Amino acid sequence: MANLDLLDRAIVSHIINDIEASEERDRKIENFDSWQVYSGNVKPYVQTVIETTRPKSCKGYTISDISFSKMIVDAKSKAYKEQPLR
């Protein structure tokens, strides 16, 4: 890794511009939304989709806070259902 002089304003400015680039912002927003859904905060995202796809009947839907994505990720992340015998 190259030595960077973090006291040089030009280098720091370049690093900040890279961090604030649009693709980096978009990635961070997408990751934050995914984390929110995984954490159980599903309702605002589901409500937004329902309002855009069913604008006339969106008020009649009941939205549950069950996070199926968390259940699926947790189930797939386990290598063993039971502790292996050693």
C-alpha positions as CSV (number, residue, x, y, z in Angstrom):
1,M,0.0,0.0,0.0
2,A,1.3,3.4,-0.9
3,N,2.2,6.0,1.8
4,L,-0.4,8.7,1.7
5,D,0.3,12.1,3.2
6,L,-3.1,12.8,5.0
7,L,-1.9,16.3,5.8
8,D,-1.9,17.1,2.1
9,R,-5.3,18.8,1.3
10,A,-5.3,17.6,-2.4
11,I,-5.0,13.9,-1.3
12,V,-7.6,14.3,1.4
13,S,-9.9,16.1,-1.0
14,H,-9.5,13.3,-3.6
15,I,-10.3,10.6,-0.9
16,I,-13.4,12.5,0.2
17,N,-14.6,12.9,-3.4
18,D,-14.1,9.1,-4.0
19,I,-16.2,8.4,-0.8
20,E,-19.0,10.8,-1.9
21,A,-19.1,9.5,-5.4
22,S,-22.7,8.7,-6.6
23,E,-22.1,5.0,-7.0
24,E,-20.7,4.8,-3.5
25,R,-23.7,6.7,-2.1
26,D,-26.1,4.4,-4.0
27,R,-24.3,1.3,-2.7
28,K,-24.5,2.6,0.9
29,I,-28.2,3.5,0.6
30,E,-28.9,0.0,-0.8
31,N,-26.9,-1.7,1.9
32,F,-28.7,0.4,4.6
33,D,-32.1,-0.5,3.2
34,S,-31.1,-4.2,3.1
35,W,-29.9,-4.0,6.7
36,Q,-33.2,-2.3,7.8
37,V,-35.2,-5.1,6.2
38,Y,-33.0,-7.7,7.8
39,S,-33.3,-6.0,11.2
40,G,-37.1,-6.3,11.0
41,N,-38.0,-2.8,9.8
42,V,-39.9,-4.1,6.9
43,K,-43.1,-2.1,7.1
44,P,-42.0,1.2,5.5
45,Y,-40.5,-0.6,2.5
46,V,-43.6,-2.9,2.0
47,Q,-45.9,0.1,2.4
48,T,-44.0,2.1,-0.3
49,V,-44.2,-0.8,-2.7
50,I,-47.9,-1.3,-2.1
51,E,-48.6,2.4,-2.4
52,T,-46.9,2.5,-5.8
53,T,-48.4,-0.7,-7.2
54,R,-51.9,-0.5,-5.6
55,P,-52.6,3.2,-5.0
56,K,-56.4,2.9,-4.8
57,S,-56.5,-0.1,-2.4
58,C,-53.3,0.4,-0.4
59,K,-55.2,1.6,2.7
60,G,-56.9,-1.8,3.1
61,Y,-53.8,-3.9,3.5
62,T,-52.4,-4.9,6.9
63,I,-48.6,-5.1,6.9
64,S,-46.9,-7.6,9.2
65,D,-43.5,-6.9,10.7
66,I,-42.3,-10.5,10.1
67,S,-38.9,-10.5,8.3
68,F,-38.7,-13.5,6.1
69,S,-35.4,-12.3,4.8
70,K,-33.9,-12.6,8.3
71,M,-35.3,-16.1,8.6
72,I,-33.9,-17.2,5.3
73,V,-30.5,-15.6,5.9
74,D,-30.2,-17.1,9.4
75,A,-31.3,-20.5,8.2
76,K,-28.8,-20.5,5.2
77,S,-26.0,-19.2,7.4
78,K,-26.0,-22.2,9.7
79,A,-23.6,-24.9,8.5
80,Y,-24.9,-27.5,10.8
81,K,-28.4,-27.9,12.4
82,E,-26.7,-29.8,15.2
83,Q,-23.2,-29.6,16.7
84,P,-20.9,-32.0,14.8
85,L,-19.4,-34.9,16.7
86,R,-15.7,-34.6,17.1
